[in-house]
Amino acid sequence: SDVCSSDLDVHSIRVTQALDRRKLPYTQVNIDMEQHPSTMSVLRTLTTSPSIPKIFFNTRHVGGAEETLRELRTWDTDSNFVSPLHRYKCQIESMPDPVQVMKAIPANTQTSNKYIETQIHDQRLLMSILLPDSTLTSVKDITEKLKNTLPTEDLKYKGMVCKKSFSGMTAVKTFMQSMGVDFAEALSLGSHLVASSVILHVGSLQRFRASDTDVYRLQCHATPDIL
């Protein structure tokens, strides 16, 4: 597990304490925004937001403090495993550890900017998405799947024509049909995809809503050089 955080951030402390109580190993990556302001662009690219903390279970972005604490509470009651540590060893310990962009940022600002630009693409492809059936898929694979299954069209949003876009409700219906999941699972998947920057709202909304008026794009259509 990786915790991108700040030593003085109360939410980061809550997460590390929760991990410690469950004896779950993790690597804490302290983010100094003043020394390395370009790290904000990395966080925004990987997770839609530069705020901290950001928690990764190896290649899977879990979310911030609240999302992580909520998931850990489900681990406490999961009857399929003896303990949260048992689940960690079965599901996460054996997963490949991604390139640590945050830990490897060079001290020189010019060098770090160049380094980040060349590493973001590979880092994004390594990130994993947890599907409703509890299997993991990569950003690349889920993007390719959605390119083939999500119907896109030119939709209007606040007077702007958005090419290759789709509504939140269209996405939910597609998830339900193509993956055989119910509405709640499809909504949860949409939220994971937004949190992982696989799909993006065409406006400023940074969460997923199953509505006909909220318009989204696959990131590869919004930013073609990402994939």
C-alpha positions as semicolon CSV with decimal commas, in nm:
position;residue;x (nm);y (nm);z (nm)
1;S;0,000;0,000;0,000
2;D;0,116;0,353;-0,074
3;V;-0,002;0,664;0,114
4;C;0,075;0,995;-0,061
5;S;0,042;1,240;0,224
6;S;0,179;1,514;0,444
7;D;0,313;1,460;0,796
8;L;0,096;1,744;0,929
9;D;-0,229;1,646;0,756
10;V;-0,486;1,516;1,004
11;H;-0,659;1,298;0,742
12;S;-0,328;1,134;0,650
13;I;-0,271;1,055;1,017
14;R;-0,618;0,895;1,044
15;V;-0,538;0,665;0,752
16;T;-0,194;0,559;0,876
17;Q;-0,336;0,493;1,224
18;A;-0,611;0,275;1,072
19;L;-0,350;0,079;0,873
20;D;-0,130;0,042;1,183
21;R;-0,420;-0,091;1,395
22;R;-0,478;-0,363;1,136
23;K;-0,102;-0,432;1,107
24;L;-0,119;-0,360;0,733
25;P;0,217;-0,267;0,578
26;Y;0,239;0,052;0,375
27;T;0,484;0,301;0,231
28;Q;0,420;0,664;0,319
29;V;0,529;0,910;0,051
30;N;0,545;1,261;0,197
31;I;0,452;1,527;-0,058
32;D;0,624;1,864;-0,032
33;M;0,420;2,085;-0,265
34;E;0,651;2,384;-0,209
35;Q;0,967;2,194;-0,301
36;H;0,804;1,997;-0,584
37;P;0,495;2,188;-0,707
38;S;0,487;1,971;-1,021
39;T;0,375;1,676;-0,808
40;M;0,029;1,836;-0,812
41;S;0,005;1,763;-1,183
42;V;0,095;1,400;-1,117
43;L;-0,178;1,359;-0,855
44;R;-0,432;1,534;-1,077
45;T;-0,343;1,312;-1,374
46;L;-0,359;0,990;-1,173
47;T;-0,659;1,065;-0,952
48;T;-0,843;1,376;-1,089
49;S;-0,746;1,580;-0,781
50;P;-0,418;1,712;-0,632
51;S;-0,549;1,695;-0,275
52;I;-0,398;1,463;-0,017
53;P;-0,395;1,203;0,119
54;K;-0,417;0,970;-0,179
55;I;-0,406;0,598;-0,105
56;F;-0,304;0,328;-0,352
57;F;-0,323;-0,045;-0,296
58;N;-0,029;-0,101;-0,526
59;T;-0,169;-0,025;-0,871
60;R;-0,525;0,050;-0,753
61;H;-0,620;0,400;-0,643
62;V;-0,851;0,354;-0,342
63;G;-0,927;0,722;-0,286
64;G;-0,878;0,969;-0,006
65;A;-0,914;0,922;0,368
66;E;-1,290;0,860;0,382
67;E;-1,290;0,609;0,094
68;T;-0,996;0,421;0,245
69;L;-1,141;0,406;0,596
70;R;-1,473;0,288;0,452
71;E;-1,303;0,009;0,259
72;L;-1,097;-0,099;0,559
73;R;-1,417;-0,130;0,765
74;T;-1,554;-0,373;0,505
75;W;-1,233;-0,572;0,540
76;D;-1,297;-0,604;0,914
77;T;-1,622;-0,795;0,850
78;D;-1,519;-0,994;0,541
79;S;-1,584;-1,358;0,632
80;N;-1,377;-1,482;0,337
81;F;-1,055;-1,394;0,522
82;V;-0,926;-1,452;0,874
83;S;-0,825;-1,088;0,918
84;P;-0,753;-0,771;0,719
85;L;-0,387;-0,874;0,713
86;H;-0,485;-1,211;0,565
87;R;-0,681;-1,034;0,291
88;Y;-0,387;-0,803;0,226
89;K;-0,151;-1,097;0,183
90;C;-0,390;-1,279;-0,049
91;Q;-0,501;-0,988;-0,266
92;I;-0,238;-0,716;-0,252
93;E;0,101;-0,841;-0,140
94;S;0,146;-1,047;-0,456
95;M;0,038;-0,766;-0,689
96;P;0,308;-0,592;-0,895
97;D;0,429;-0,272;-0,737
98;P;0,405;0,020;-0,982
99;V;0,681;0,265;-1,063
100;Q;0,691;0,507;-0,770
101;V;0,673;0,842;-0,943
102;M;0,641;1,035;-0,618
103;K;0,938;0,869;-0,448
104;A;1,165;0,901;-0,750
105;I;1,117;1,272;-0,825
106;P;1,466;1,426;-0,863
107;A;1,559;1,723;-0,649
108;N;1,620;1,954;-0,944
109;T;1,291;2,121;-1,046
110;Q;1,368;2,127;-1,418
111;T;1,468;1,762;-1,411
112;S;1,163;1,665;-1,208
113;N;0,926;1,830;-1,457
114;K;1,088;1,641;-1,743
115;Y;1,087;1,320;-1,542
116;I;0,717;1,351;-1,461
117;E;0,624;1,417;-1,823
118;T;0,800;1,099;-1,937
119;Q;0,667;0,877;-1,655
120;I;0,296;0,966;-1,629
121;H;0,197;0,766;-1,936
122;D;0,351;0,439;-1,809
123;Q;0,226;0,501;-1,455
124;R;-0,133;0,540;-1,572
125;L;-0,123;0,220;-1,773
126;L;-0,003;0,032;-1,463
127;M;-0,291;0,147;-1,246
128;S;-0,557;-0,110;-1,173
129;I;-0,935;-0,085;-1,154
130;L;-1,139;-0,307;-0,921
131;L;-1,438;-0,446;-1,112
132;P;-1,772;-0,540;-0,952
133;D;-1,681;-0,911;-0,964
134;S;-1,371;-0,833;-0,748
135;T;-1,127;-0,892;-1,033
136;L;-0,866;-0,636;-1,129
137;T;-0,815;-0,486;-1,471
138;S;-0,571;-0,224;-1,596
139;V;-0,655;0,130;-1,703
140;K;-0,552;0,035;-2,054
141;D;-0,774;-0,274;-2,070
142;I;-1,085;-0,113;-1,919
143;T;-1,042;0,186;-2,150
144;E;-1,026;-0,041;-2,455
145;K;-1,335;-0,229;-2,332
146;L;-1,529;0,093;-2,277
147;K;-1,427;0,228;-2,618
148;N;-1,599;-0,077;-2,768
149;T;-1,908;-0,086;-2,546
150;L;-1,996;0,272;-2,444
151;P;-2,211;0,447;-2,704
152;T;-2,079;0,800;-2,759
153;E;-2,227;1,097;-2,940
154;D;-2,203;1,475;-2,963
155;L;-2,387;1,601;-2,653
156;K;-2,452;1,954;-2,535
157;Y;-2,346;2,064;-2,189
158;K;-2,407;2,424;-2,079
159;G;-2,417;2,542;-2,440
160;M;-2,101;2,357;-2,535
161;V;-2,099;2,068;-2,784
162;C;-1,895;1,778;-2,643
163;K;-1,777;1,528;-2,903
164;K;-1,750;1,156;-2,825
165;S;-1,936;1,197;-2,497
166;F;-2,202;1,010;-2,300
167;S;-2,434;1,076;-2,009
168;G;-2,391;0,927;-1,666
169;M;-2,715;0,734;-1,712
170;T;-2,595;0,590;-2,043
171;A;-2,277;0,472;-1,871
172;V;-2,472;0,304;-1,589
173;K;-2,703;0,124;-1,833
174;T;-2,402;0,009;-2,038
175;F;-2,223;-0,124;-1,728
176;M;-2,536;-0,312;-1,623
177;Q;-2,583;-0,469;-1,965
178;S;-2,221;-0,547;-2,054
179;M;-2,109;-0,665;-1,708
180;G;-2,429;-0,814;-1,570
181;V;-2,433;-0,594;-1,258
182;D;-2,714;-0,416;-1,077
183;F;-2,769;-0,040;-1,058
184;A;-2,574;0,011;-0,733
185;E;-2,273;-0,184;-0,863
186;A;-2,279;0,007;-1,191
187;L;-2,293;0,338;-1,001
188;S;-2,001;0,231;-0,783
189;L;-1,799;0,134;-1,091
190;G;-1,866;0,474;-1,244
191;S;-1,735;0,639;-0,929
192;H;-1,418;0,427;-0,940
193;L;-1,364;0,515;-1,305
194;V;-1,397;0,887;-1,233
195;A;-1,165;0,861;-0,930
196;S;-0,908;0,687;-1,149
197;S;-0,946;0,940;-1,433
198;V;-1,062;0,677;-1,681
199;I;-1,371;0,886;-1,745
200;L;-1,394;1,262;-1,694
201;H;-1,684;1,500;-1,650
202;V;-1,679;1,761;-1,927
203;G;-1,735;2,033;-1,666
204;S;-1,581;2,070;-1,322
205;L;-1,768;1,789;-1,144
206;Q;-1,524;1,541;-0,992
207;R;-1,772;1,267;-0,908
208;F;-1,998;1,033;-1,098
209;R;-2,375;1,077;-1,120
210;A;-2,624;0,855;-1,301
211;S;-2,814;1,132;-1,474
212;D;-2,906;1,225;-1,828
213;T;-2,777;1,580;-1,782
214;D;-2,424;1,505;-1,657
215;V;-2,192;1,450;-1,952
216;Y;-1,868;1,251;-1,946
217;R;-1,589;1,146;-2,180
218;L;-1,330;0,872;-2,173
219;Q;-1,001;1,037;-2,085
220;C;-0,845;0,907;-2,406
221;H;-1,105;1,114;-2,595
222;A;-1,061;1,420;-2,375
223;T;-0,680;1,400;-2,371
224;P;-0,571;1,185;-2,666
225;D;-0,204;1,170;-2,569
226;I;-0,274;0,992;-2,240
227;L;-0,333;0,648;-2,395
